[in-house]
Amino acid sequence: MKNLFSLFSNPQEEPPEGSSEHLAHESTLKSLELEISDRDQTILRLKNELARLRESRDTTANELVEAKLKDLLKELAPSISQLQTQRHLVLEQEKPLAPRHIFTILDQMQRVLSKYGLEVMDQVGETVLFNPDHHTPLSLNTPLSTGSSVVIRFPGLSYRGQRIRKAGVEPVEVQQ
């Protein structure tokens, strides 16, 4: 490449055809053309290989996600089936349903989801200090400031340590 640069940066007169100098220039020119052609082919081959590797990586990632999702759904399937049955009994057959059955199913679902990283972060009815990063007021009419006492009405959720749903809160009623 250095030779090619020097040929263009210091233009010289063409040596007469047939001379050894002319043949040397021709030989150098052909050598540089071959070098450029080889480089272009190498670049094209590497680009194609990179595209193939990216496609393979994406396919593998998608297969892993699908497998994990399938495992999750297989573990949740019995609970969902139980809920559908309970729904049918209550709505279609008008049979009474003890809330305890729903709570049992909820506990089963929470155990499954916790294995996959979902955690309930707050307990309903718990009194805590308001933190806008973890709590959201249930009413827009009640301004809350950081550190004020609030009651958890809807628990917040986290996925692998990151909050994905803030807890719904209300201010603590002042007792008189």
C-alpha positions as CSV (number, residue, x, y, z in Angstrom):
1,M,0.0,0.0,0.0
2,K,2.9,2.3,0.7
3,N,4.1,1.8,-2.8
4,L,0.7,2.7,-4.2
5,F,0.6,5.9,-2.2
6,S,4.1,7.0,-3.3
7,L,3.1,6.4,-6.9
8,F,0.2,8.9,-6.6
9,S,1.8,11.4,-4.3
10,N,4.9,11.8,-6.5
11,P,3.7,11.6,-10.1
12,Q,6.4,10.8,-12.6
13,E,6.6,10.5,-16.3
14,E,5.7,7.1,-17.7
15,P,8.8,5.1,-18.6
16,P,8.8,4.0,-22.3
17,E,6.9,0.7,-23.0
18,G,9.1,-2.4,-22.9
19,S,11.7,-0.9,-20.6
20,S,12.5,-2.7,-17.4
21,E,11.2,0.2,-15.5
22,H,7.8,0.1,-17.3
23,L,7.6,-3.7,-16.6
24,A,8.4,-3.1,-12.9
25,H,5.6,-0.5,-12.7
26,E,3.2,-2.9,-14.5
27,S,4.1,-5.7,-12.1
28,T,3.7,-3.4,-9.1
29,L,0.3,-2.2,-10.4
30,K,-0.9,-5.8,-10.9
31,S,0.4,-6.8,-7.5
32,L,-1.5,-3.9,-5.8
33,E,-4.7,-4.7,-7.8
34,L,-4.5,-8.3,-6.6
35,E,-3.9,-7.1,-3.0
36,I,-7.0,-4.8,-3.2
37,S,-9.1,-7.6,-4.7
38,D,-8.0,-10.0,-2.0
39,R,-8.7,-7.4,0.7
40,D,-12.2,-6.8,-0.8
41,Q,-13.0,-10.5,-0.8
42,T,-11.8,-10.9,2.8
43,I,-14.0,-8.0,3.9
44,L,-17.0,-9.5,2.1
45,R,-16.3,-12.9,3.6
46,L,-16.0,-11.4,7.1
47,K,-19.2,-9.4,6.7
48,N,-21.1,-12.6,5.6
49,E,-19.6,-14.5,8.6
50,L,-20.6,-11.7,11.0
51,A,-24.2,-11.7,9.6
52,R,-24.3,-15.5,9.9
53,L,-23.1,-15.3,13.5
54,R,-25.6,-12.6,14.5
55,E,-28.4,-14.6,13.0
56,S,-27.3,-17.7,14.8
57,R,-27.0,-15.8,18.1
58,D,-30.5,-14.3,17.6
59,T,-32.0,-17.7,16.8
60,T,-30.4,-19.3,19.9
61,A,-31.6,-16.4,22.1
62,N,-35.1,-16.8,20.8
63,E,-35.1,-20.5,21.4
64,L,-33.9,-20.0,25.0
65,V,-36.6,-17.4,25.6
66,E,-39.3,-19.7,24.1
67,A,-38.1,-22.6,26.3
68,K,-38.1,-20.5,29.5
69,L,-41.6,-19.2,28.6
70,K,-42.9,-22.6,27.9
71,D,-41.5,-23.9,31.3
72,L,-43.2,-21.0,33.1
73,L,-46.5,-21.6,31.4
74,K,-46.4,-25.3,32.1
75,E,-45.9,-24.5,35.8
76,L,-48.8,-22.0,35.8
77,A,-51.1,-24.2,33.8
78,P,-52.6,-26.2,36.7
79,S,-53.4,-22.9,38.6
80,I,-55.0,-21.3,35.6
81,S,-57.0,-24.5,35.0
82,Q,-58.2,-24.5,38.6
83,L,-59.2,-20.8,38.3
84,Q,-61.1,-21.5,35.1
85,T,-62.9,-24.4,36.9
86,Q,-63.7,-22.2,39.9
87,R,-65.0,-19.5,37.5
88,H,-67.3,-21.9,35.8
89,L,-68.7,-23.2,39.1
90,V,-69.4,-19.7,40.4
91,L,-70.7,-18.1,37.2
92,E,-72.4,-21.0,35.3
93,Q,-73.5,-23.3,38.1
94,E,-73.9,-20.6,40.8
95,K,-72.1,-22.6,43.4
96,P,-70.6,-20.9,46.3
97,L,-66.8,-20.5,46.3
98,A,-64.8,-20.2,49.5
99,P,-62.2,-17.4,49.1
100,R,-59.7,-19.7,50.6
101,H,-59.6,-21.7,47.3
102,I,-58.7,-18.6,45.4
103,F,-56.0,-17.7,47.9
104,T,-54.5,-21.2,47.7
105,I,-54.3,-20.8,43.9
106,L,-52.8,-17.3,44.2
107,D,-50.1,-18.7,46.6
108,Q,-49.3,-21.5,44.1
109,M,-49.0,-18.9,41.3
110,Q,-46.8,-16.6,43.4
111,R,-44.4,-19.5,44.2
112,V,-44.0,-20.3,40.5
113,L,-43.5,-16.7,39.5
114,S,-41.0,-16.1,42.3
115,K,-38.8,-18.9,40.9
116,Y,-38.7,-16.8,37.7
117,G,-37.7,-13.6,39.6
118,L,-41.1,-11.9,40.3
119,E,-41.5,-10.8,43.9
120,V,-44.3,-9.0,45.8
121,M,-42.5,-6.1,47.5
122,D,-45.2,-4.8,49.9
123,Q,-47.9,-6.2,52.2
124,V,-51.4,-4.8,51.8
125,G,-52.4,-2.9,55.0
126,E,-48.8,-2.2,56.0
127,T,-48.0,1.4,57.0
128,V,-44.8,2.7,55.5
129,L,-43.1,6.1,54.7
130,F,-44.0,7.4,51.2
131,N,-41.2,7.0,48.7
132,P,-42.1,8.2,45.1
133,D,-39.7,5.6,43.7
134,H,-41.7,2.8,45.2
135,H,-45.2,4.1,45.8
136,T,-47.9,5.9,43.8
137,P,-50.9,7.6,45.3
138,L,-54.2,6.1,44.5
139,S,-55.9,9.6,44.5
140,L,-54.5,12.5,42.6
141,N,-56.5,14.8,45.0
142,T,-54.2,13.8,47.9
143,P,-50.7,15.2,47.6
144,L,-48.1,13.1,49.3
145,S,-44.6,14.2,50.2
146,T,-41.6,12.0,50.7
147,G,-41.5,10.5,54.2
148,S,-45.2,11.0,55.0
149,S,-47.0,7.9,56.4
150,V,-49.0,5.9,53.9
151,V,-50.9,2.6,53.9
152,I,-50.2,0.0,51.2
153,R,-53.5,-0.8,49.3
154,F,-52.0,-2.6,46.3
155,P,-48.6,-4.2,46.6
156,G,-45.7,-3.3,44.4
157,L,-43.8,-5.9,42.3
158,S,-40.2,-6.3,41.3
159,Y,-38.5,-8.5,38.8
160,R,-35.0,-9.6,39.8
161,G,-34.6,-6.7,42.1
162,Q,-36.0,-4.0,39.8
163,R,-39.3,-2.4,40.6
164,I,-41.8,-3.1,37.8
165,R,-44.9,-1.9,39.5
166,K,-45.1,0.7,42.3
167,A,-47.3,0.0,45.3
168,G,-50.6,1.9,45.4
169,V,-50.9,3.8,48.6
170,E,-53.2,6.1,50.5
171,P,-52.3,8.5,53.3
172,V,-52.7,7.2,56.9
173,E,-56.0,8.5,58.4
174,V,-55.3,10.8,61.3
175,Q,-57.0,9.4,64.4
176,Q,-58.7,12.0,66.6
